[in-house]
Protein backbone atom coordinates (compact mmCIF):
# COMPACT_ATOMS: atom_id res chain seq x y z
CA UNK A 1 0.00 0.00 0.00
CA UNK A 2 2.83 2.42 0.89
CA UNK A 3 4.51 1.68 -2.43
CA UNK A 4 1.33 2.50 -4.38
CA UNK A 5 0.88 5.80 -2.55
CA UNK A 6 4.55 6.62 -3.12
CA UNK A 7 4.31 6.00 -6.89
CA UNK A 8 1.10 8.03 -7.16
CA UNK A 9 2.82 10.94 -5.37
CA UNK A 10 5.86 10.60 -7.64
CA UNK A 11 3.64 10.58 -10.74
CA UNK A 12 1.81 13.71 -9.58
CA UNK A 13 5.09 15.55 -8.91
CA UNK A 14 6.43 14.52 -12.31
CA UNK A 15 3.22 15.61 -14.06
CA UNK A 16 3.23 18.99 -12.31
CA UNK A 17 6.92 19.45 -13.05
CA UNK A 18 6.42 18.70 -16.76
CA UNK A 19 3.29 20.86 -17.02
CA UNK A 20 4.76 23.88 -15.25
CA UNK A 21 8.45 23.42 -15.85
CA UNK A 22 9.17 24.53 -12.29
CA UNK A 23 11.93 22.58 -10.53
CA UNK A 24 10.87 24.08 -7.17
CA UNK A 25 7.86 21.75 -7.07
CA UNK A 26 10.02 18.63 -7.23
CA UNK A 27 10.66 17.26 -3.76
CA UNK A 28 13.65 15.11 -2.94
CA UNK A 29 13.01 11.54 -4.07
CA UNK A 30 15.06 8.55 -2.88
CA UNK A 31 17.71 7.34 -5.32
CA UNK A 32 15.77 4.06 -5.77
CA UNK A 33 12.99 5.75 -7.72
CA UNK A 34 13.68 7.11 -11.18
CA UNK A 35 11.36 9.47 -13.01
CA UNK A 36 11.27 9.45 -16.79
CA UNK A 37 9.52 12.13 -18.83
CA UNK A 38 6.03 11.11 -19.84
CA UNK A 39 6.06 13.08 -23.09
CA UNK A 40 8.64 13.37 -25.84
CA UNK A 41 9.08 16.83 -27.33
CA UNK A 42 7.79 17.13 -30.88
CA UNK A 43 10.42 17.49 -33.59
CA UNK A 44 10.54 20.75 -35.51
CA UNK A 45 9.97 20.70 -39.26
CA UNK A 46 10.79 23.47 -41.71
CA UNK A 47 7.69 25.22 -43.05
CA UNK A 48 7.76 27.69 -45.91
CA UNK A 49 5.25 29.25 -48.24
CA UNK A 50 3.99 32.29 -50.08
CA UNK A 51 1.14 34.46 -48.87
CA UNK A 52 -1.02 36.03 -51.56
CA UNK A 53 -4.08 38.22 -51.65
CA UNK A 54 -7.41 37.41 -53.33
CA UNK A 55 -6.07 38.71 -56.66
CA UNK A 56 -2.92 36.54 -56.46
CA UNK A 57 -0.51 39.36 -55.64
CA UNK A 58 2.15 38.83 -52.96
CA UNK A 59 1.52 40.21 -49.48
CA UNK A 60 4.68 41.55 -47.80
CA UNK A 61 4.77 42.03 -44.01
CA UNK A 62 2.26 39.33 -43.05
CA UNK A 63 3.01 37.97 -39.56
CA UNK A 64 3.15 34.16 -39.35
CA UNK A 65 3.05 32.67 -35.83
CA UNK A 66 2.87 29.15 -34.44
CA UNK A 67 -0.25 29.15 -32.26
CA UNK A 68 0.50 29.02 -28.53
CA UNK A 69 4.24 29.75 -28.89
CA UNK A 70 6.56 32.67 -29.50
CA UNK A 71 7.82 31.14 -32.75
CA UNK A 72 7.11 33.38 -35.68
CA UNK A 73 8.31 35.35 -38.68
CA UNK A 74 6.98 37.75 -41.29
CA UNK A 75 6.81 37.54 -45.05
CA UNK A 76 9.42 39.25 -47.20
CA UNK A 77 8.73 41.64 -50.08
CA UNK A 78 7.67 38.69 -52.27
CA UNK A 79 5.26 37.30 -49.64
CA UNK A 80 7.56 34.35 -48.83
CA UNK A 81 8.12 33.05 -45.28
CA UNK A 82 10.18 30.26 -43.70
CA UNK A 83 10.16 28.98 -40.11
CA UNK A 84 10.63 25.80 -38.06
CA UNK A 85 7.46 24.59 -36.32
CA UNK A 86 6.67 21.59 -34.11
CA UNK A 87 4.91 18.69 -35.87
CA UNK A 88 1.12 19.09 -35.76
CA UNK A 89 1.15 22.78 -34.83
CA UNK A 90 -1.18 25.41 -36.27
CA UNK A 91 0.03 28.53 -38.07
CA UNK A 92 -1.73 31.86 -37.52
CA UNK A 93 -1.47 34.56 -40.21
CA UNK A 94 -2.21 38.22 -39.47
CA UNK A 95 -2.01 41.31 -41.65
CA UNK A 96 -2.91 44.89 -40.85
C-alpha positions in Angstrom: 0.0 0.0 0.0 2.8 2.4 0.9 4.5 1.7 -2.4 1.3 2.5 -4.4 0.9 5.8 -2.6 4.6 6.6 -3.1 4.3 6.0 -6.9 1.1 8.0 -7.2 2.8 10.9 -5.4 5.9 10.6 -7.6 3.6 10.6 -10.7 1.8 13.7 -9.6 5.1 15.6 -8.9 6.4 14.5 -12.3 3.2 15.6 -14.1 3.2 19.0 -12.3 6.9 19.5 -13.0 6.4 18.7 -16.8 3.3 20.9 -17.0 4.8 23.9 -15.3 8.4 23.4 -15.8 9.2 24.5 -12.3 11.9 22.6 -10.5 10.9 24.1 -7.2 7.9 21.7 -7.1 10.0 18.6 -7.2 10.7 17.3 -3.8 13.6 15.1 -2.9 13.0 11.5 -4.1 15.1 8.6 -2.9 17.7 7.3 -5.3 15.8 4.1 -5.8 13.0 5.7 -7.7 13.7 7.1 -11.2 11.4 9.5 -13.0 11.3 9.5 -16.8 9.5 12.1 -18.8 6.0 11.1 -19.8 6.1 13.1 -23.1 8.6 13.4 -25.8 9.1 16.8 -27.3 7.8 17.1 -30.9 10.4 17.5 -33.6 10.5 20.7 -35.5 10.0 20.7 -39.3 10.8 23.5 -41.7 7.7 25.2 -43.0 7.8 27.7 -45.9 5.2 29.2 -48.2 4.0 32.3 -50.1 1.1 34.5 -48.9 -1.0 36.0 -51.6 -4.1 38.2 -51.6 -7.4 37.4 -53.3 -6.1 38.7 -56.7 -2.9 36.5 -56.5 -0.5 39.4 -55.6 2.1 38.8 -53.0 1.5 40.2 -49.5 4.7 41.5 -47.8 4.8 42.0 -44.0 2.3 39.3 -43.0 3.0 38.0 -39.6 3.1 34.2 -39.4 3.0 32.7 -35.8 2.9 29.1 -34.4 -0.3 29.2 -32.3 0.5 29.0 -28.5 4.2 29.8 -28.9 6.6 32.7 -29.5 7.8 31.1 -32.8 7.1 33.4 -35.7 8.3 35.3 -38.7 7.0 37.7 -41.3 6.8 37.5 -45.1 9.4 39.3 -47.2 8.7 41.6 -50.1 7.7 38.7 -52.3 5.3 37.3 -49.6 7.6 34.4 -48.8 8.1 33.1 -45.3 10.2 30.3 -43.7 10.2 29.0 -40.1 10.6 25.8 -38.1 7.5 24.6 -36.3 6.7 21.6 -34.1 4.9 18.7 -35.9 1.1 19.1 -35.8 1.1 22.8 -34.8 -1.2 25.4 -36.3 0.0 28.5 -38.1 -1.7 31.9 -37.5 -1.5 34.6 -40.2 -2.2 38.2 -39.5 -2.0 41.3 -41.7 -2.9 44.9 -40.8 
